[in-house]
Each structure stands twice: as structure tokens, then as C-alpha cells.
Amino acid sequence: MPLRPWSPVVIRECGEPLLPLPPQLLKLEPHPYAAVGAPYGEGASPFRLRSGVIARLLIAQQWLQGHNPQVQLAVFDAWRPLAVQRYMVDWSIEQECAARGVDPSQQGPERDAVVEAVGRFWAPPSDDPSTPPPHSTGAAVDLTLASLDGQELAMGSAIDAIGEVSEPDHYQQLAEACTDGEQQRAYRLWHGRRCLLRAAMSTAGFAQHPNEWWHFSCGDQLWAWRTGQAEAIYGRSGC
């Protein structure tokens, strides 16, 4: 997996603590990666973020409910230690190989294509402190929208889906080309929800991953690259 375009951004660590998410934020449990065996270690909760990032998430939640009181943010994943990043990259490659009928143990162009596809969504589990995976910094969060009773809203694709379907504006393009009225309404609904999530997060200062409708960060290298900042303020944390 190649380095990302934001990898050259300099990190000047600010030292903010990694804290548990407050009860005002809905956490989707059981945690999906822990459920498939990801090695968090005893007492290492994934539902943690830097203190400044949590403050911004609460701002996003407030903005969202001001615009739609029946909807809330729902956190899918937050902090991720390197061991989990490494495990989930390998797990995702295996899953995608299975979906495509590719033997993951056999090197060749078919497996290479899987690794490339997975690499658009999963950052390399780099041990280099100058190129940390975004989630290992405590600055990145994967999240969606949910009703007030905790039911996730349909967004057109699952979090972590591999492919164009996960790109933030995928359904806008499909809606513009669609001639089936019912299908077009579904595309517009999904796109509208993705836009609502993006607006809430952008209002609070987050930057969105270019390939993932669910991934937002503030203070890491990706955020600095997307917002034109000279430096990131969060490096690898707690792992």
C-alpha cells in the first residue's frame, strides 16, 4: 500500500489527551472490529478521541440536531492502535478476496488488484511516527446518522464498503443519470443524508476523507492536507 498524499505533512504534536467519548454521543456496539477479533488489548477502548476532537464532535452534534432534531450522530469507530490497523487491513484483504473468488495466499495480479482496492480505504499500518494511520492519532472518527432511538439511517452503502459506492458524492452522480423515478428518489435520499453528515462535521472543523463518506478528522495529516494547513497537531497516540 503506497503512502498517502498527506504523508509529507509535518506533525507538531500538541499533547492533548486521548479521552473516552461522552454519553451524549451514540456509540454503535458491539464494536465491529473487536467483534471480528481485532487485538485492542485489555481495557483499550476504541471509543476514544483527542479532547479537542471530542469537543468538535459535540459541536457537530449540536448543529445537526438544530437542523434535524430527529437525527443524531452515531460513532462506528474512533481510536485505533497499530495492531488493530494491521489486523483489519489483513482481514479486509481476506474478505475482499473471498468476495472476488481470489485465493489470498496466491501472489499475482488478482490479489494485487484486491490489495490496491483495499488500500484506497485502509491506511497502511505504518510504524513510522511521521506517517501514522489517521485513526491511530485519535483525530479520526468513522460515523453515520441514526434516529433518536439509535437506529442507523440508510446511507446507500455500509461503512467500510470497498468501491466507488463509498465515495461521498457517488449517489449524486447516479441520481443525475437515473431515469427511474423511484430509484432516483432513493439516490437523492442517500446523497442528502451524506451531505447532512458532511455539513455537520464541516461546520465543526472536520475534513472528510476523499474516498469515504463516513470518515472525518481534525488535526491530523489528512485534515492538514485537505484544509491547507502547514502542520498537523496530532501524531500517533496511545499505541
C-alpha positions, 0 to 999 in steps of 0.5 A: 500500500503506497503512502498517502498524499498527506504523508509529507505533512509535518506533525507538531504534536500538541499533547492533548489527551486521548479521552473516552467519548461522552454519553451524549454521543451514540456509540454503535456496539458491539464494536465491529472490529473487536467483534471480528477479533481485532487485538485492542488489548485489555481495557483499550477502548476504541471509543476514544478521541483527542479532547479537542476532537471530542469537543468538535464532535459535540459541536457537530452534534449540536448543529445537526440536531438544530437542523434535524432534531430527529437525527443524531450522530452515531460513532462506528469507530474512533481510536485505533492502535497499530495492531488493530490497523494491521489486523483489519487491513489483513482481514479486509484483504481476506474478505475482499478476496473471498468476495472476488473468488481470489485465493489470498495466499496466491501472489499475482495480479488478482490479489494485487488488484484486491490489495490496491482496492483495499488500500484506497480505504485502509491506511497502511499500518505504518510504524513510522511516527511521521506517517501514522494511520489517521485513526491511530492519532485519535483525530479520526472518527468513522460515523453515520446518522441514526434516529433518536432511538439509535437506529442507523439511517440508510446511507446507500452503502455500509461503512467500510464498503470497498468501491466507488459506492463509498465515495461521498458524492457517488449517489449524486452522480447516479441520481443525475443519470437515473431515469427511474423515478423511484430509484432516483428518489432513493439516490437523492435520499442517500446523497442528502443524508451524506451531505447532512453528515458532511455539513455537520462535521464541516461546520465543526472543523472536520475534513472528510476523507476523499474516498469515504463518506463516513470518515472525518478528522481534525488535526491530523495529516489528512485534515492538514492536507485537505484544509491547507494547513502547514502542520498537523497537531496530532501524531500517533497516540496511545499505541 
